[in-house]
Amino acid sequence: MKSQEFIKKLNDVQELMLQEKYKEAILLLGSLKEIEKQGDFDYNLTHRLYQLDSNSHSLYNQQVILKVILTISQKTDSITFAELNNLIKKQENLDIDISILRREIEILVLRSLLSCKIEENKIYF
């Protein structure tokens, strides 16, 4: 694949992310990472690829976590990270390391998308 085509695909990924279609962006990025391994692309393109990959995974995780938390918070006033992680695995088939789960929740709070209090290993709504 030529650099211009690769750039176009990276722009497509950014558009998917703007539309909050993170799962689709992740799939496209997976194929681009395979192409990148076989090609000889400029460092800036490779950097952009992996930056988009990291960001799309994080935003997808946040999207899933927020969905589950919004449902849970209507039924209870607190939950442990382990309990939340198990619910996410069960409901969304997504396996997130507890440390990443915690970080994503902190980012959701910083983005003002979630209002909660974190104490030790528990989240209070």
Secondary structure, DSSP 8 states (H G I E B T S, - for coil): --HHHHHHHHHHHHHHHHTT-HHHHHHHHHHHHHHHHHS---HHHHHHHHHHHHHHHHHHHHHHHHHHHHHHTTT-SEEEHHHHHHHHHHHH-----HHHHHHHHHHHHHTTS---EEETTEEE-
